Every structure is written in structure tokens, then in C-alpha cells.
Amino acid sequence: MSSANRKSEGGGGAEPPEQLALIREAVRKAEVPRAKPRTWRGAALAKSLPVARVLVDKGVLHLDRYFDYAVPEELDEQAQPGVRVRVRFGAGARNVRGGRREGGGLIDGFLVERVAETDYSGPLAALAQVVSPEPVLDGELLGLARAVADRYAGSLADVLQLAVPPRHARAEAREAGEAPPAPSAPEAGTWRRYGHGAEFLGALASGGAPRAVWTALPGPEWAEEIARAVQATLASGRGALVVVPAGRPAARVDAALTQLMGAGQHALLTADVGQERRYREWLSVRRGAVRAVVGTRAAMFAPVRDLGLVVIWDDGDASHSDDNAPFPHVREVLELRATRDKCGFLLGSWSCTVEAAQLVESGWAAPLVADREQVRGAAPLVRTVGDGDLARDEAARAARLPTLAWNVVREGLKHGPVLVQVPRRGYVPRLACERCRVPARCRHCAGPLEAQDGGGLWCGWCGVEEGAWHCGECGSFRLRAQVVGARRTAEELGRAFPAVPVRTSGREQVLDTVAGTPALVVSTPGAEPVAEGGYAAALLLDGWAMLGRPDLRAGEDALRRWIAASALVRPQGVGGTVVVVAEPTLRPVQALVRWDPVGHAVRELSERAELGFPPVSRMASVAGTPEALSGFLAAAELPSDAAVLGPVPVPYAGLGPARRAGAAPVGERWERVLVRVPPGSGAALAASLKTAQAARMARGAGAGELVRIRVDPLDIG
């Protein structure tokens, strides 16, 4: 109580203070306006186009269609095509009041269009709410999303979840500025190193739509060359879209564009920038304030206006394949966009995938390569160490590194940093019997045993510690490392070169750049930092570990990773040397020595055509429990020319956290079949699989009857 109130209580004629109970009673009796129920019971409908067709955010195939809702008059102005809305979904047909269908749970959706009449014979529910008047879904993006959903046997709602970022109100409230003026056409620059490179830029600047598969020369110039292609497209008054596999290459292209054209000409769409900034940048693109986009996987759907060029860098990277249903690949989506929008297409990489070679072979795109003289001048010298060399080398048997590698490292450290690529992270990821080389397995689940930092053993699948391992084949109690990880390699090299700093780059900490001073940089594939002035040398260890994977793409992927690391090394004219520890007679190793990724891809394509393997054929993976899988295949009406391969057990179906993508749920044993069709039947295969899956979902298939479908899987064994 205040001092004034105490004085009032002391005076005889003063009014008593108003008590808290009286205040509460006054508030209770006051008439507070109630919020209008979201059923809009009794509300008048919009006079014009009173029916809204809504795509509800339910990613199930049997609901992959539009649903009609009534538009209340108060929402008439806001309820425009493309806005986010909330509707009631799942109400029973009997729950009708005042001519309106009521009940059901609130669910998000997109308003696709407004029409005058509905095809539904019963009463309609009303739109519950317009979440935002910002139209985020136009006809062009909707058509692209529908094409992607049909190609990958998925639902439109799932694709739009990937295409439209989550809403952020503060970002949406900011006004979009005016689009900057178009820049001038760039000089050809380093594009002159490639045959028809200058002509490619000229075609973009003049409004053309060239399609090219570009095999980039080693070195850091690739980011600037992409930036020049984007500038040439913007100079013609059109937009451009660049998709790279990760945030680090996105930052390099972003820096190159800023240096070439200045700030404000492009947007950066990556997960690293945060939800608010990403949505703000996405809105600036949709509103037309920005005409160029650089981003990672989700940027493949960016709503760039007047699209004139789509670019994908390093299409063989697994990051370009989305991990969420329906698992679209950036390369395929950008091919769709190039065809639908009649715009230019540029697929660039230091290496060359089989799919890229097929684009050239079919005539859909033209090759954009440098002549052999340019390649020899830009590439480092590549030397090999095979099994025969290791057998004759006492130092190699003792220390896992051949004498040639030690000499190259020692010489390279005199002139700059040396890169060491190790195909595994950690300390000693895989162990085997020292005597008979049989892999060390867990006694509980048969998973691979791994070495902890403290020296103990544990299972990589179930996590159970192994205290008394012995080999079941020969009885030996001694282990050896099958593949020594990055940290163990860093320790070994640190002891061999005690005066040289050793840095590691991998999953726990990925370095972006390193200085040009002498140092040993141990990295896992894909995490190699860029060295100032380039590396003086590079070691590519345990090549057999990548080449020996039981996968159709093992050789292609190993060559891609080797070339990506070797491209960071200085040219052989200034002493740049690469040593690869792998059998020299193998085709990927020979392609690396000759620096001929295109020739390797062409030969791979020819062999796959003879065997009927992708990408010459279309293929889908169908996985589930044996009972669910057999029931699905019996009900599916596959194309007459489809071939079913399998079933085979799904890899890594056991317990434990170390399960790769596509593995079965914990504790379940799944099987998988591959369904293959010849060229021209891919659309029919996707449609048949989608129809069969939708029928199962409509019947209410339980969790034990789950079937997972993936069209064009990356890993087919």
C-alpha cells in the first residue's frame, strides 16, 4: 500500500480504496468480444469465386489431390492463389451445422486456385484461416513440383515441403527493394582455356539457351568461371540458379559473384544462414528483387523469374540427392527446369559422372572440355604405388606408407603444405585378424568391431564392448587396422615429422582454408580445405577401401574423390605431385594418372548399356519386411517390360546407431528388390509404384506393412 493510501485511511471523510476483488468482478461482468470460430458458422461466403481448392499438407499418396473449401467473405481479399492457409481436415460427413461441414483437426495447406463451383456434392467446410497474404506458390513452381512428384513416385505435398521454406513473419514483413540493373556482359577470362568456352558465354549473354557438360580444369578458377556464366545470363535480362553440394563451395561461388558484380545481385540460400535470413532471401527472389541464386540442395526449387541458366556443380556428390521423400536429385530437377523453361544448362565438375556422359552421348548437352595441352599444364603429376611395390617395400610393410610416399611428403614440405586423404574418419574404424585378415566381428550382432581412443574394442552397430576377442577362423588374438582413420594417420605422420604442424579436417571439424606454409593436412574425402597457393603434394591412401566397396558406383566415386583432392594440388610444372596407393592397373587409377575422367565415364556408360544398368535403364528400389514386400509386388501392376531383381537382405538392418541411409527400422529385418525397366518406361514404372503404394495407404497398412520406395536410388549394390 502506498503512502497516499495510508493517509487516506487515516482521514475520516476519505473514500475507501478499491479492492482487488472488486476489480476482478468488474472485469468478469464486462462484455469482451469473442473470437470468431474457425468454422465460420453462419458467415457469408465470397460473392465471386467462393470455392478454394487447397493442397493440404498431408504427404500420403492416397490424398495426393486438391480439396475444395468454402471462402468466407471476410477472407475474400486475403485468400488468393498461392497463399498459406489453415483448414479443418478429417471431419465426418455427418458433422454438418448451418450448411457447413465442421470438425476435424487444423492442418496447413496451400490455396491453389479459386473457382466458382465445386465438384463435391456435399456441404463444404470453410477456410479456417489465411496464415499469410504472401503468395508463395505460383503456377510455375506448382507445375515443377508436380512433375518431380510424378517422376519419383511421390506426393505433391512432400515436394512442396522441400521447395517452399518455413514461414518467418519478421522476414515476410520486410519490404523488397527494386531489382538492381542488369550488369554488363563479362569478359571470357579463363573460359578461353576450354574449347567453345567463350562461345558458351556469348550465347548466354545474347539470350541463348546452350546446354553443356563442363569438365573443369584443376585449380580454384571454377568458382569464378561459374560467376562469369551467371553474369552473362543476368546481362541478357534473365535469371540464373547455381546449386552446389555444400556450404563451403557455396561460399566460394558467393564470394566470386560479389567480387565480379558487387553486392545485391544475387541471393545465398543455404541452411547455414539461418531460417529468417534464408526465408528473407527466398522472398527477395520470389518477389523479383534478386535475379540470381546460389545455394545448396533445396535451392533447386528457387522461384527465379525469367530463368535463363541452371548450374549444378559436382553432380556426383551424394549431397545432391535429398534424404526426404520422394528423394529427388538436383541434377534431374534442373534438367526438368531447363526443359520446361527452355533455359541454359551447365553441369560442371572436375570429374565426370556416367549420367553426365549420357547427356552428351544422347545429344541433350554438348561437351565443354579443355584440350590435352591445357590439361597437362594445369594437372599435377600423379604417381602410383601398387600391391607389388608394397610387398617389396620394407618400410611400407612396417608403417603402412611406402617409401615413395615418404619421399614425396618430405620434398613437398620444403615448399608448402601436403594433403593426406584418408577414406575413413576417426582412429581405427575397421579391424581384422592380423594373421588371416578376416574382419573382426561382434559376437552379439556380427557388426564390425572398432577401436576406441583408449584402446578398447566396441561394436559399430550395437555398441557392445568386446573385452576378449579372438579370431573364429584361426584362433589368433592379434588385430590389425584394415583402414586407419584420419586421427590415427595424423598421429603417425606427426611422429614421423615432429617439426611440422599436423591439422585434421573431417566430420568433427571441417577446415575451409589452410595457410600456404609447410604443414601436414589429414582429411577425409570431401573435407579437404583449400590451401593458399595450392598444395605442394598429396597422398591418397588406402585406395582399395574405396574401390572395394560392393557398389556399382565404387570406381566412379573413388575417381571423383581422388580428382577433387588432386585438383587442389599445384600443377606439375611447379612441382605438384600426387601419390595414390592403389593397384595401378585398375581403370579408375589409370584415369587419374592420365587425368581423363571423361574417358572413364564413357567406358562405364558403355558397359552399363550392355548390362542394362542405370542410367541407361530406369530403376526403383522397393524395401520392406518379406511379407509386406511380397504383398506389394503381387498387387502392383508393373509395366510389362519390368524386370524384378531380388529380393536380397537390406544392408545394416541390425540394431545400433551406425546405420546407413535406407536401412530398416531398428530391430526389423527387411528385404529389397530392384525393379528395372528399359528407356521410355520410367514414367510408367513410377506411376505403377505410386498407385500400388496409394492403395496400401488407403487400406490403412500398419507399421509392420511399411514399404519404402525410392526411384533412381544412389546405392543399388
C-alpha positions, -999 to 999 in steps of 0.1 A, spaced: 0 0 0 13 34 -10 19 63 14 -11 82 -1 -34 54 7 -22 52 43 -30 89 46 -65 84 31 -73 57 56 -63 80 84 -88 107 73 -124 103 83 -141 116 51 -119 99 25 -132 73 0 -121 37 9 -96 22 -17 -110 0 -44 -102 -36 -36 -87 -62 -59 -118 -84 -57 -140 -56 -70 -117 -51 -100 -119 -88 -108 -156 -88 -106 -158 -57 -129 -137 -75 -155 -158 -106 -153 -190 -87 -160 -176 -67 -189 -185 -78 -224 -154 -89 -242 -158 -96 -279 -152 -133 -286 -130 -145 -315 -150 -158 -345 -149 -196 -345 -128 -210 -373 -157 -230 -386 -172 -196 -398 -206 -209 -389 -233 -187 -404 -208 -164 -422 -215 -152 -457 -194 -166 -485 -174 -146 -510 -196 -132 -538 -170 -141 -565 -153 -175 -568 -165 -187 -534 -147 -221 -536 -110 -225 -529 -90 -256 -540 -64 -264 -513 -35 -287 -513 -33 -300 -477 0 -307 -461 -5 -345 -458 23 -363 -475 3 -395 -481 -2 -408 -517 -39 -416 -515 -46 -380 -505 -24 -365 -533 -51 -343 -547 -69 -310 -541 -97 -305 -517 -125 -279 -520 -133 -254 -492 -157 -225 -489 -142 -190 -488 -158 -167 -461 -165 -132 -472 -141 -118 -446 -112 -138 -461 -121 -130 -497 -94 -104 -502 -66 -124 -485 -75 -158 -499 -56 -155 -531 -40 -183 -551 -6 -193 -537 -11 -182 -500 -7 -204 -470 -39 -214 -453 -52 -235 -425 -82 -258 -429 -100 -284 -409 -94 -318 -422 -108 -352 -414 -144 -342 -403 -171 -368 -408 -198 -363 -434 -225 -362 -407 -210 -333 -388 -228 -305 -406 -242 -274 -390 -256 -244 -406 -248 -257 -441 -211 -260 -432 -191 -291 -426 -174 -289 -392 -149 -308 -371 -116 -323 -379 -81 -311 -370 -65 -279 -382 -38 -285 -408 -17 -263 -430 -20 -261 -468 -17 -240 -499 -45 -223 -517 -40 -234 -553 -69 -217 -571 -103 -201 -567 -133 -214 -587 -170 -206 -589 -183 -241 -583 -172 -274 -567 -174 -309 -580 -181 -322 -545 -218 -329 -539 -219 -324 -502 -215 -293 -479 -181 -278 -478 -160 -268 -448 -148 -232 -447 -112 -220 -448 -102 -217 -412 -75 -191 -416 -52 -174 -441 -19 -177 -424 -3 -150 -445 -14 -129 -475 21 -135 -491 16 -157 -523 45 -182 -521 33 -208 -546 28 -198 -582 18 -219 -612 53 -224 -624 66 -238 -591 34 -259 -587 39 -274 -621 76 -282 -614 67 -298 -581 40 -319 -597 65 -331 -624 90 -340 -597 64 -359 -576 53 -379 -607 89 -387 -616 98 -400 -582 65 -417 -573 59 -392 -545 33 -368 -533 30 -332 -543 28 -321 -506 62 -338 -499 78 -320 -528 64 -286 -517 78 -292 -482 112 -293 -499 105 -264 -523 89 -238 -500 109 -229 -469 91 -224 -435 75 -191 -429 92 -164 -408 69 -135 -400 96 -109 -394 113 -117 -427 79 -116 -445 72 -81 -431 102 -65 -447 97 -48 -480 115 -60 -510 136 -35 -528 139 -28 -565 159 -52 -586 193 -39 -594 201 -30 -631 215 -58 -652 253 -60 -653 273 -57 -684 284 -89 -702 317 -102 -688 350 -110 -705 356 -146 -713 385 -147 -688 396 -183 -680 368 -197 -701 391 -193 -731 410 -223 -718 381 -245 -729 370 -253 -764 340 -232 -772 341 -217 -737 340 -181 -750 311 -190 -773 292 -205 -744 294 -172 -725 284 -153 -756 254 -174 -762 242 -168 -726 248 -130 -729 228 -129 -762 197 -146 -747 205 -182 -759 200 -214 -740 231 -236 -745 234 -269 -727 268 -281 -717 286 -307 -696 317 -289 -684 348 -308 -672 367 -281 -652 404 -278 -651 421 -284 -617 426 -253 -596 404 -227 -579 392 -209 -610 359 -229 -612 340 -206 -589 350 -175 -609 340 -193 -641 306 -201 -628 302 -164 -617 310 -153 -652 284 -176 -666 258 -161 -642 269 -126 -651 265 -133 -688 229 -146 -681 220 -115 -660 233 -93 -687 207 -107 -711 179 -97 -686 173 -132 -673 178 -150 -640 203 -177 -630 204 -205 -605 235 -223 -592 233 -254 -569 264 -267 -552 267 -297 -528 277 -280 -496 281 -247 -478 318 -243 -484 316 -243 -523 285 -221 -520 306 -196 -501 333 -197 -528 307 -190 -556 291 -163 -534 325 -146 -529 332 -148 -567 299 -133 -576 303 -105 -551 338 -97 -564 326 -98 -600 293 -79 -598 291 -64 -564 266 -70 -536 229 -71 -542 229 -90 -575 224 -125 -560 209 -144 -530 225 -171 -510 202 -200 -500 219 -224 -476 209 -239 -443 239 -223 -426 224 -188 -429 195 -194 -405 158 -197 -410 150 -160 -410 177 -149 -435 171 -179 -457 133 -171 -459 141 -134 -465 165 -142 -493 140 -167 -508 112 -140 -507 135 -115 -524 139 -140 -552 102 -147 -555 93 -110 -555 118 -104 -583 142 -82 -563 170 -106 -570 176 -125 -602 204 -149 -593 206 -176 -567 235 -196 -552 226 -224 -528 227 -260 -517 202 -288 -525 169 -271 -515 178 -241 -538 170 -263 -568 133 -252 -565 142 -215 -560 115 -194 -578 139 -174 -601 120 -152 -625 127 -154 -662 151 -183 -657 179 -182 -682 205 -206 -668 207 -235 -642 241 -247 -630 250 -278 -609 285 -283 -596 298 -317 -588 267 -337 -596 283 -370 -583 283 -357 -547 257 -377 -526 246 -344 -510 227 -336 -542 202 -364 -535 176 -354 -510 172 -376 -479 135 -369 -476 107 -384 -496 104 -385 -526 142 -383 -527 147 -360 -557 182 -355 -572 193 -319 -581 206 -329 -615 172 -344 -625 153 -315 -612 175 -289 -630 171 -310 -662 134 -307 -658 136 -269 -653 159 -265 -683 134 -284 -704 103 -267 -690 117 -232 -690 138 -236 -722 168 -222 -705 205 -229 -705 220 -258 -686 256 -262 -672 267 -293 -654 302 -288 -641 328 -309 -622 364 -317 -621 354 -353 -627 326 -367 -649 297 -390 -638 281 -416 -660 249 -396 -661 268 -366 -674 284 -387 -701 249 -399 -711 237 -364 -715 265 -358 -740 260 -392 -757 223 -386 -762 230 -351 -777 210 -334 -750 241 -314 -740 274 -306 -756 308 -313 -741 328 -283 -727 364 -295 -722 399 -283 -725 425 -298 -749 452 -321 -736 478 -295 -736 458 -273 -712 451 -304 -690 487 -313 -688 496 -278 -679 471 -275 -650 471 -310 -635 497 -323 -610 520 -353 -616 502 -385 -605 523 -415 -593 510 -449 -582 520 -475 -556 505 -509 -561 505 -541 -541 537 -553 -557 555 -522 -547 542 -525 -511 553 -562 -510 589 -552 -519 590 -522 -496 601 -530 -460 591 -495 -449 557 -499 -463 550 -532 -445 561 -516 -412 545 -482 -414 516 -486 -440 532 -458 -461 556 -467 -490 590 -452 -493 578 -432 -524 551 -416 -503 575 -406 -475 599 -391 -500 571 -371 -517 559 -358 -483 594 -348 -473 601 -330 -505 567 -313 -506 571 -300 -471 601 -279 -482 578 -259 -505 543 -258 -488 515 -278 -472 509 -315 -481 475 -330 -482 468 -366 -470 435 -381 -479 422 -409 -457 390 -427 -467 378 -430 -431 374 -407 -401 383 -414 -365 410 -435 -350 409 -471 -364 374 -476 -378 378 -512 -390 399 -541 -376 408 -575 -389 428 -605 -377 465 -599 -381 472 -635 -392 443 -644 -416 429 -609 -423 393 -619 -415 373 -589 -404 367 -587 -366 330 -591 -359 309 -586 -328 297 -618 -311 263 -604 -304 252 -589 -338 281 -597 -362 287 -560 -366 322 -546 -373 345 -540 -343 361 -506 -339 389 -494 -317 383 -467 -291 408 -440 -283 416 -457 -250 424 -490 -267 392 -509 -261 370 -525 -287 333 -519 -293 308 -528 -319 299 -502 -346 263 -515 -349 251 -524 -314 277 -505 -293 285 -535 -271 321 -535 -257 343 -565 -266 367 -575 -239 381 -608 -251 381 -610 -289 398 -639 -307 396 -649 -344 370 -676 -351 389 -687 -382 425 -692 -370 422 -685 -332 446 -655 -332 442 -628 -306 460 -601 -325 443 -574 -346 455 -551 -374 438 -520 -388 421 -526 -421 417 -489 -427 434 -465 -404 414 -434 -398 423 -397 -401 433 -392 -364 455 -422 -363 472 -412 -396 477 -377 -382 494 -392 -351 517 -414 -372 527 -386 -395 532 -363 -365 557 -387 -350 575 -390 -384 577 -353 -389 579 -338 -354 588 -303 -365 558 -299 -389 523 -289 -377 496 -315 -384 460 -305 -390 430 -327 -395 398 -319 -414 368 -343 -411 333 -347 -397 340 -332 -363 358 -302 -377 360 -293 -413 386 -267 -423 378 -242 -450 413 -230 -458 449 -235 -446 479 -213 -450 505 -219 -477 532 -226 -451 546 -262 -447 521 -284 -428 505 -318 -430 468 -317 -436 450 -350 -430 415 -351 -444 386 -374 -452 372 -373 -487 351 -342 -493 365 -323 -463 398 -312 -480 405 -275 -472 418 -252 -499 455 -242 -494 467 -208 -503 487 -212 -535 478 -249 -537 492 -279 -520 528 -289 -528 519 -326 -528 491 -350 -519 489 -386 -507 457 -407 -515 458 -435 -490 440 -469 -489 426 -466 -524 414 -502 -522 390 -493 -494 370 -471 -518 375 -493 -549 365 -524 -530 330 -512 -519 302 -535 -531 286 -508 -552 280 -501 -588 294 -466 -584 325 -476 -564 351 -469 -592 333 -437 -604 330 -423 -568 367 -432 -560 379 -414 -591 357 -384 -583 371 -381 -548 407 -385 -559 404 -359 -586 387 -335 -562 417 -338 -538 443 -337 -566 427 -306 -582 438 -287 -550 475 -295 -558 498 -272 -577 505 -280 -614 533 -304 -622 552 -276 -638 558 -261 -604 564 -294 -587 529 -305 -577 528 -343 -571 501 -368 -561 508 -403 -549 478 -428 -549 482 -460 -530 461 -484 -552 466 -510 -578 479 -492 -609 462 -515 -634 427 -506 -623 407 -484 -646 399 -456 -621 436 -454 -612 447 -452 -648 421 -425 -654 436 -405 -626 471 -409 -639 460 -397 -674 436 -371 -659 409 -385 -681 376 -386 -661 355 -383 -693 371 -413 -709 364 -433 -677 327 -422 -677 322 -431 -713 336 -466 -709 315 -471 -678 284 -460 -697 292 -484 -725 294 -513 -701 263 -504 -682 244 -502 -715 254 -538 -723 243 -550 -688 211 -528 -687 223 -509 -656 214 -473 -648 214 -446 -661 207 -465 -694 178 -481 -677 155 -467 -651 154 -485 -617 135 -483 -585 142 -498 -551 114 -513 -531 121 -524 -495 101 -538 -466 96 -568 -445 94 -600 -465 56 -603 -461 49 -567 -469 73 -567 -499 57 -598 -514 22 -584 -509 32 -551 -526 47 -568 -556 17 -591 -560 -6 -561 -560 15 -537 -582 7 -537 -619 43 -532 -631 50 -524 -668 52 -555 -690 89 -549 -697 98 -546 -660 124 -569 -645 124 -577 -608 158 -583 -592 159 -599 -558 149 -599 -530 181 -595 -510 185 -586 -474 188 -548 -467 224 -540 -455 229 -530 -419 194 -540 -408 206 -548 -373 205 -528 -341 226 -499 -333 231 -462 -343 256 -468 -371 230 -475 -398 234 -461 -432 207 -442 -452 179 -465 -463 184 -491 -436 155 -509 -420 139 -496 -388 157 -507 -356 152 -543 -348 135 -553 -381 148 -575 -409 140 -561 -443 145 -572 -478 148 -552 -510 141 -557 -547 152 -537 -576 127 -531 -604 143 -523 -637 127 -510 -669 143 -500 -703 144 -464 -715 110 -450 -722 92 -469 -694 104 -449 -664 72 -428 -661 51 -460 -663 72 -476 -636 69 -446 -613 31 -444 -618 26 -481 -611 46 -479 -579 28 -448 -568 -6 -463 -575 2 -495 -555 16 -476 -526 -15 -453 -525 -38 -483 -525 -19 -498 -495 -22 -465 -476 -59 -462 -484 -64 -496 -469 -47 -484 -437 -15 -505 -439 1 -508 -404 36 -501 -394 46 -537 -400 34 -534 -436 55 -503 -444 71 -504 -478 98 -479 -488 101 -468 -525 130 -449 -540 132 -442 -577 167 -440 -591 185 -449 -559 221 -439 -555 231 -472 -538 220 -503 -556 248 -526 -545 
